[in-house]
């Protein structure tokens, strides 16, 4: 079983595919097995490094708090353990905040950055986020490794307390922002803010809400990510 010690925890990861490497960071309460509909097609063109954040899946679940910055340090530590000095990084929802924190604290680790259904701060209706937590805790909707309530709360507290709005201009990596037009968890205004403030960023809006990557347009999502990270393989050209 691919478990590695990173700082004070064990992290579970899998790494299908081949170079170039792409680190995929999941969202609130997710374990990596729930991202297979995205990981499998991405692994056709990348070495996908996917893992369970602290508090989820098969990684350790210590008592909180789990600040976003700490989870970003976990990612950097995992990359060091896997001898990956620099990779592309893709973050979804809370994972997007972790990706931004990684790019700010460890810019040398990040090549290109892909931010999906996320924002520099929490701005959606809190009741919707809490409802999502309750629904996500239903056994039929979770992965096989149940997340303790205290761990889910620690991740929830981390994502609603994080705010890097004033530092977006410090992210200098080529950045692709993918966002659903009808996202009520991370309103589309957050995507537009990131696009306006992150230099060398590109914004693509999708029909759908917070989970458009899984529900409405997963194939287009994978094509757009591939086009941004490896433009030599496709007709669409992205500045680098």
DRENDO-1510 file (C-alpha; in Angstrom, 1 decimal, always signed):
<recs>
REC; n; res; u; v; w
REC; 1; UNK; +0.0; +0.0; +0.0 .
REC; 2; UNK; +1.6; +3.4; -1.0 .
REC; 3; UNK; +1.7; +5.2; +2.3 .
REC; 4; UNK; +4.5; +7.6; +3.0 .
REC; 5; UNK; +5.4; +9.6; +6.2 .
REC; 6; UNK; +5.1; +13.3; +5.6 .
REC; 7; UNK; +5.7; +15.5; +8.6 .
REC; 8; UNK; +3.4; +14.2; +11.4 .
REC; 9; UNK; +1.1; +12.0; +9.3 .
REC; 10; UNK; +1.0; +9.1; +6.8 .
REC; 11; UNK; -0.3; +10.1; +3.4 .
REC; 12; UNK; -1.9; +7.6; +1.0 .
REC; 13; UNK; -1.2; +8.3; -2.6 .
REC; 14; UNK; -1.3; +6.6; -6.0 .
REC; 15; UNK; +0.6; +7.6; -9.1 .
REC; 16; UNK; -0.7; +6.2; -12.4 .
REC; 17; UNK; +0.5; +7.3; -15.8 .
REC; 18; UNK; +3.8; +8.7; -17.0 .
REC; 19; UNK; +5.6; +12.1; -17.3 .
REC; 20; UNK; +5.0; +14.9; -17.1 .
REC; 21; UNK; +3.8; +14.8; -13.5 .
REC; 22; UNK; +0.5; +16.4; -12.4 .
REC; 23; UNK; -0.4; +16.6; -8.7 .
REC; 24; UNK; -4.2; +16.5; -8.2 .
REC; 25; UNK; -5.6; +17.9; -4.9 .
REC; 26; UNK; -9.1; +16.9; -3.9 .
REC; 27; UNK; -11.7; +18.9; -2.1 .
REC; 28; UNK; -13.5; +18.9; +1.2 .
REC; 29; UNK; -14.1; +15.4; +2.5 .
REC; 30; UNK; -13.1; +13.7; -0.7 .
REC; 31; UNK; -10.8; +10.7; -0.9 .
REC; 32; UNK; -8.9; +10.1; -4.0 .
REC; 33; UNK; -10.9; +7.1; -5.1 .
REC; 34; UNK; -13.8; +9.5; -5.7 .
REC; 35; UNK; -11.8; +11.3; -8.3 .
REC; 36; UNK; -11.2; +8.3; -10.5 .
REC; 37; UNK; -13.5; +9.6; -13.3 .
REC; 38; UNK; -11.0; +12.4; -13.7 .
REC; 39; UNK; -7.8; +10.7; -12.7 .
REC; 40; UNK; -8.1; +7.8; -15.1 .
REC; 41; UNK; -8.4; +10.0; -18.3 .
REC; 42; UNK; -5.8; +12.4; -17.1 .
REC; 43; UNK; -3.4; +9.5; -16.5 .
REC; 44; UNK; -3.4; +8.9; -20.3 .
REC; 45; UNK; -1.2; +11.9; -20.7 .
REC; 46; UNK; +0.3; +12.6; -17.3 .
REC; 47; UNK; +1.8; +10.9; -14.3 .
REC; 48; UNK; -1.0; +11.8; -12.0 .
REC; 49; UNK; -0.1; +12.0; -8.3 .
REC; 50; UNK; -3.3; +11.8; -6.4 .
REC; 51; UNK; -3.6; +11.4; -2.6 .
REC; 52; UNK; -5.8; +11.7; +0.4 .
REC; 53; UNK; -5.5; +15.0; +2.2 .
REC; 54; UNK; -4.9; +14.8; +6.0 .
REC; 55; UNK; -8.2; +13.8; +7.6 .
REC; 56; UNK; -9.6; +11.9; +4.6 .
REC; 57; UNK; -9.4; +8.5; +2.9 .
REC; 58; UNK; -6.5; +6.3; +3.9 .
REC; 59; UNK; -4.3; +9.2; +5.1 .
REC; 60; UNK; -3.9; +9.9; +8.8 .
REC; 61; UNK; -6.8; +11.7; +10.6 .
REC; 62; UNK; -5.3; +13.5; +13.6 .
REC; 63; UNK; -7.4; +15.9; +15.6 .
REC; 64; UNK; -7.6; +19.3; +14.0 .
REC; 65; UNK; -7.1; +22.1; +13.2 .
REC; 66; UNK; -5.8; +21.5; +9.7 .
REC; 67; UNK; -5.0; +25.0; +8.3 .
REC; 68; UNK; -4.9; +25.2; +4.5 .
REC; 69; UNK; -1.3; +26.2; +4.7 .
REC; 70; UNK; -0.5; +23.0; +6.6 .
REC; 71; UNK; -2.2; +20.9; +4.0 .
REC; 72; UNK; -0.1; +22.8; +1.3 .
REC; 73; UNK; +3.0; +21.9; +3.3 .
REC; 74; UNK; +1.8; +18.3; +3.2 .
REC; 75; UNK; +1.7; +18.4; -0.6 .
REC; 76; UNK; +5.2; +19.8; -0.7 .
REC; 77; UNK; +6.4; +17.1; +1.7 .
REC; 78; UNK; +4.8; +14.4; -0.5 .
REC; 79; UNK; +6.5; +15.8; -3.6 .
REC; 80; UNK; +9.8; +15.7; -1.8 .
REC; 81; UNK; +9.3; +12.1; -0.7 .
REC; 82; UNK; +8.4; +11.2; -4.3 .
REC; 83; UNK; +11.5; +13.1; -5.7 .
REC; 84; UNK; +9.3; +15.5; -7.6 .
REC; 85; UNK; +11.0; +18.9; -7.3 .
REC; 86; UNK; +8.5; +20.6; -9.6 .
REC; 87; UNK; +5.2; +19.6; -11.2 .
REC; 88; UNK; +1.9; +20.9; -12.6 .
REC; 89; UNK; -0.7; +21.2; -9.9 .
REC; 90; UNK; -4.5; +20.9; -10.2 .
REC; 91; UNK; -6.7; +21.7; -7.2 .
REC; 92; UNK; -10.5; +21.2; -7.0 .
REC; 93; UNK; -12.6; +23.3; -4.5 .
REC; 94; UNK; -10.8; +23.2; -1.2 .
REC; 95; UNK; -8.0; +21.6; -3.1 .
REC; 96; UNK; -7.8; +24.7; -5.2 .
REC; 97; UNK; -7.1; +26.7; -2.0 .
REC; 98; UNK; -4.4; +24.2; -1.1 .
REC; 99; UNK; -2.9; +24.6; -4.6 .
REC; 100; UNK; -2.9; +28.4; -4.2 .
REC; 101; UNK; -1.3; +28.2; -0.8 .
REC; 102; UNK; +1.3; +25.8; -2.3 .
REC; 103; UNK; +2.1; +28.3; -5.1 .
REC; 104; UNK; +2.5; +31.1; -2.6 .
REC; 105; UNK; +4.6; +29.2; +0.0 .
REC; 106; UNK; +6.5; +26.9; -2.3 .
REC; 107; UNK; +6.6; +28.6; -5.8 .
REC; 108; UNK; +9.6; +26.5; -6.8 .
REC; 109; UNK; +7.4; +23.4; -6.6 .
REC; 110; UNK; +4.7; +24.6; -9.1 .
REC; 111; UNK; +5.1; +24.6; -12.9 .
REC; 112; UNK; +1.5; +25.3; -14.2 .
REC; 113; UNK; -1.5; +25.8; -11.9 .
REC; 114; UNK; -5.1; +24.6; -12.6 .
REC; 115; UNK; -7.8; +25.9; -10.3 .
REC; 116; UNK; -11.2; +24.2; -10.5 .
REC; 117; UNK; -14.5; +25.3; -8.7 .
REC; 118; UNK; -12.6; +27.3; -6.2 .
REC; 119; UNK; -11.7; +30.8; -4.9 .
REC; 120; UNK; -9.3; +32.6; -2.7 .
REC; 121; UNK; -11.8; +32.7; +0.1 .
REC; 122; UNK; -15.2; +31.2; +1.0 .
REC; 123; UNK; -18.0; +33.3; -0.4 .
REC; 124; UNK; -20.9; +30.9; -1.0 .
REC; 125; UNK; -23.9; +30.5; +1.2 .
REC; 126; UNK; -22.7; +28.8; +4.5 .
REC; 127; UNK; -25.9; +26.8; +4.7 .
REC; 128; UNK; -25.2; +25.3; +1.3 .
REC; 129; UNK; -21.7; +24.3; +2.3 .
REC; 130; UNK; -23.0; +22.8; +5.6 .
REC; 131; UNK; -25.7; +21.0; +3.6 .
REC; 132; UNK; -23.0; +19.6; +1.4 .
REC; 133; UNK; -21.2; +18.3; +4.4 .
REC; 134; UNK; -24.3; +16.5; +5.7 .
REC; 135; UNK; -25.1; +15.0; +2.4 .
REC; 136; UNK; -21.5; +14.0; +1.8 .
REC; 137; UNK; -21.6; +12.1; +5.1 .
REC; 138; UNK; -24.2; +9.7; +3.8 .
REC; 139; UNK; -22.6; +6.2; +3.4 .
REC; 140; UNK; -23.9; +5.7; -0.1 .
REC; 141; UNK; -22.3; +8.9; -1.3 .
REC; 142; UNK; -18.9; +8.4; +0.3 .
REC; 143; UNK; -15.8; +6.4; -0.6 .
REC; 144; UNK; -15.1; +3.2; +1.2 .
REC; 145; UNK; -13.0; +4.8; +4.0 .
REC; 146; UNK; -15.4; +6.8; +6.1 .
REC; 147; UNK; -14.2; +10.2; +7.3 .
REC; 148; UNK; -14.7; +11.0; +11.0 .
REC; 149; UNK; -17.0; +14.0; +11.7 .
REC; 150; UNK; -14.2; +15.7; +13.6 .
REC; 151; UNK; -11.9; +15.4; +10.5 .
REC; 152; UNK; -14.6; +16.7; +8.2 .
REC; 153; UNK; -15.2; +19.7; +10.5 .
REC; 154; UNK; -11.4; +20.4; +10.7 .
REC; 155; UNK; -11.3; +20.6; +6.8 .
REC; 156; UNK; -14.5; +22.7; +6.8 .
REC; 157; UNK; -13.0; +25.1; +9.3 .
REC; 158; UNK; -9.8; +25.3; +7.3 .
REC; 159; UNK; -11.5; +26.1; +4.0 .
REC; 160; UNK; -13.8; +28.8; +5.3 .
REC; 161; UNK; -11.1; +30.5; +7.3 .
REC; 162; UNK; -8.6; +30.7; +4.4 .
REC; 163; UNK; -8.3; +33.9; +2.5 .
REC; 164; UNK; -5.5; +34.8; +0.0 .
REC; 165; UNK; -7.4; +37.5; -1.8 .
REC; 166; UNK; -4.8; +40.1; -1.1 .
REC; 167; UNK; -2.0; +37.8; -2.4 .
REC; 168; UNK; -3.4; +36.7; -5.7 .
REC; 169; UNK; -1.0; +39.0; -7.6 .
REC; 170; UNK; +1.9; +37.1; -6.1 .
REC; 171; UNK; +1.0; +33.9; -8.0 .
REC; 172; UNK; +3.2; +34.1; -11.0 .
REC; 173; UNK; +2.7; +30.7; -12.5 .
REC; 174; UNK; +0.7; +30.2; -15.7 .
REC; 175; UNK; -2.8; +29.5; -14.3 .
REC; 176; UNK; -5.9; +28.0; -15.8 .
REC; 177; UNK; -9.2; +28.7; -14.0 .
REC; 178; UNK; -12.1; +26.3; -14.7 .
REC; 179; UNK; -15.5; +27.2; -13.2 .
REC; 180; UNK; -19.2; +26.4; -13.4 .
REC; 181; UNK; -21.4; +29.4; -14.3 .
REC; 182; UNK; -24.1; +28.2; -11.8 .
REC; 183; UNK; -21.7; +27.4; -8.9 .
REC; 184; UNK; -23.4; +28.5; -5.6 .
REC; 185; UNK; -20.7; +27.0; -3.4 .
REC; 186; UNK; -17.9; +29.0; -5.0 .
REC; 187; UNK; -19.7; +31.8; -6.9 .
REC; 188; UNK; -18.4; +32.6; -10.3 .
REC; 189; UNK; -17.4; +36.1; -9.1 .
REC; 190; UNK; -14.5; +34.4; -7.3 .
REC; 191; UNK; -13.2; +32.9; -10.6 .
REC; 192; UNK; -13.5; +36.3; -12.2 .
REC; 193; UNK; -11.5; +37.8; -9.3 .
REC; 194; UNK; -8.8; +35.3; -9.7 .
REC; 195; UNK; -8.6; +35.8; -13.4 .
REC; 196; UNK; -8.4; +39.6; -12.9 .
REC; 197; UNK; -5.7; +39.4; -10.3 .
REC; 198; UNK; -3.5; +36.4; -11.2 .
REC; 199; UNK; -1.1; +37.5; -13.9 .
REC; 200; UNK; -0.9; +35.2; -17.0 .
REC; 201; UNK; -4.2; +33.4; -16.1 .
REC; 202; UNK; -6.9; +32.1; -18.3 .
REC; 203; UNK; -10.6; +31.5; -17.5 .
REC; 204; UNK; -12.9; +29.0; -19.0 .
REC; 205; UNK; -16.5; +28.9; -17.8 .
REC; 206; UNK; -18.6; +25.7; -18.0 .
REC; 207; UNK; -22.3; +25.2; -17.9 .
REC; 208; UNK; -23.1; +23.6; -14.6 .
REC; 209; UNK; -22.5; +24.1; -10.9 .
REC; 210; UNK; -19.8; +23.2; -8.3 .
REC; 211; UNK; -19.5; +19.6; -9.5 .
REC; 212; UNK; -19.5; +20.2; -13.3 .
REC; 213; UNK; -16.2; +18.3; -13.5 .
REC; 214; UNK; -18.1; +15.1; -12.5 .
REC; 215; UNK; -21.6; +15.7; -13.8 .
REC; 216; UNK; -22.0; +17.8; -16.9 .
REC; 217; UNK; -18.7; +18.1; -18.9 .
REC; 218; UNK; -16.0; +15.8; -17.6 .
REC; 219; UNK; -14.6; +15.1; -21.1 .
REC; 220; UNK; -14.3; +18.8; -22.0 .
REC; 221; UNK; -12.7; +19.4; -18.6 .
REC; 222; UNK; -9.9; +16.8; -19.4 .
REC; 223; UNK; -9.4; +18.2; -22.9 .
REC; 224; UNK; -9.0; +21.8; -21.6 .
REC; 225; UNK; -6.6; +20.7; -18.9 .
REC; 226; UNK; -4.5; +18.8; -21.5 .
REC; 227; UNK; -4.6; +21.7; -23.9 .
REC; 228; UNK; -3.3; +24.1; -21.2 .
REC; 229; UNK; -0.6; +21.8; -19.9 .
REC; 230; UNK; +0.6; +20.2; -23.1 .
REC; 231; UNK; -0.3; +22.5; -26.0 .
REC; 232; UNK; +2.0; +20.8; -28.4 .
REC; 233; UNK; -0.4; +17.8; -28.5 .
REC; 234; UNK; -3.5; +19.8; -29.5 .
REC; 235; UNK; -4.5; +22.6; -31.8 .
REC; 236; UNK; -5.4; +25.1; -29.1 .
REC; 237; UNK; -2.4; +27.1; -28.1 .
REC; 238; UNK; -1.9; +28.5; -24.6 .
REC; 239; UNK; +0.8; +31.2; -23.8 .
REC; 240; UNK; +3.4; +29.9; -21.4 .
</recs>
